[in-house]
Structures are given as C-alpha cells and as structure tokens.
Amino acid sequence: LIDDNFKPNLIPYSPGKTGTFFIIKEFLEGNQMEFGDKITSRYNQRALTELVESIHEEGFADLDLEPKNIIITSDKTPILIDLDSAVSIKDKNFSKHRFAEYKINDLRNLEKLFY
C-alpha cells in the first residue's frame, strides 16, 4: 500500500499527510457478504488470495478478513473493504515472528470464506 500501484479487489486508498493511509470512502454498488456466505468462484478466490498476499508484501497484516468486510459487486467481483485494523510491520511493537503469525491468521480467515 506504499506505492500507487492499482490493486484489483481493493477499495481505493490514499496516503495522509502523516504517512498514515486512509481509505477513500466512495459509494460501491454491491452487497455486503453476510455471515455464512462463501466465495465459490475459483477465479475470485485466487484474486482475493493474491490481493492479501500483496498487502502482506507491502508490510501490512491483521486485515480483519470476514464477510462484513467484503462487498460483492453486481458482476460478482469481491472487493475488500475496511482495513482499519491492519497493522504495519514498521510498528515498533511487532516482531517479524508476530507479524508472520498475523499473516498466517489472515490466510486462514480468508480460506474460511471460500467454498
């Protein structure tokens, strides 16, 4: 999230004056997933997995991956929203080991959303 590369399946973001990233709130046509909903498309499963891995590569984890944080658009594309709880590896309170645990937990939570 440090550069301006477009990431599909992620609501746009913008760096703030302090270097903190903020989500740009915009209207997104679609429906919020509900508890128990599953993503069944292998294409969308792969797209979300690649997105989460790319966010991890940028140094962020603990992404709060649950149904309420995914919007399904009219063309059935899942969009990840609400990254407010994400933590940065640059935070002085996080060891590389703890950050790795968060990444593993993110991928487990994502897998729970797949059918």
C-alpha positions, -999 to 999 in steps of 0.1 A, spaced: 0 0 0 30 22 -1 31 29 -38 4 39 -63 0 5 -80 -36 -3 -86 -47 -34 -67 -79 -50 -81 -104 -61 -55 -94 -34 -30 -113 -2 -24 -90 28 -32 -67 42 -6 -47 74 -2 -17 84 20 -24 110 46 -2 139 55 14 120 84 22 90 62 -8 70 75 -30 55 48 -67 63 48 -94 46 29 -112 68 4 -148 64 11 -168 60 -21 -201 45 -30 -196 9 -41 -225 -7 -59 -229 -42 -45 -239 -63 -14 -220 -68 17 -213 -105 24 -232 -119 54 -221 -145 80 -221 -179 63 -218 -166 28 -190 -182 7 -169 -172 -23 -173 -201 -47 -156 -188 -78 -120 -202 -81 -111 -170 -100 -123 -147 -72 -107 -170 -46 -74 -167 -63 -78 -129 -69 -85 -123 -31 -56 -146 -21 -32 -127 -44 -45 -94 -31 -40 -104 6 -5 -117 -2 4 -84 -20 -9 -64 10 13 -86 32 43 -79 9 37 -42 14 41 -48 52 5 -49 64 -13 -77 82 -42 -84 106 -67 -75 79 -100 -84 97 -110 -108 68 -146 -116 75 -178 -115 54 -188 -80 66 -156 -66 51 -162 -79 16 -186 -63 -9 -198 -85 -39 -205 -62 -69 -232 -68 -95 -207 -87 -117 -199 -110 -87 -165 -94 -81 -155 -94 -44 -140 -62 -31 -121 -60 2 -131 -30 24 -124 -17 59 -87 -22 66 -88 0 97 -75 -28 119 -45 -36 97 -11 -33 114 23 -24 98 55 -44 102 71 -9 107 53 -6 140 79 -9 167 57 -32 188 58 -60 162 85 -86 158 89 -104 125 77 -135 142 45 -119 154 39 -103 120 43 -137 104 16 -151 128 -8 -123 117 -2 -132 81 -9 -169 87 -41 -159 105 -52 -137 77 -48 -165 52 -67 -189 75 -95 -164 78 -96 -159 41 -98 -196 35 -129 -198 58 -147 -175 33 -141 -200 4 -163 -229 -5 
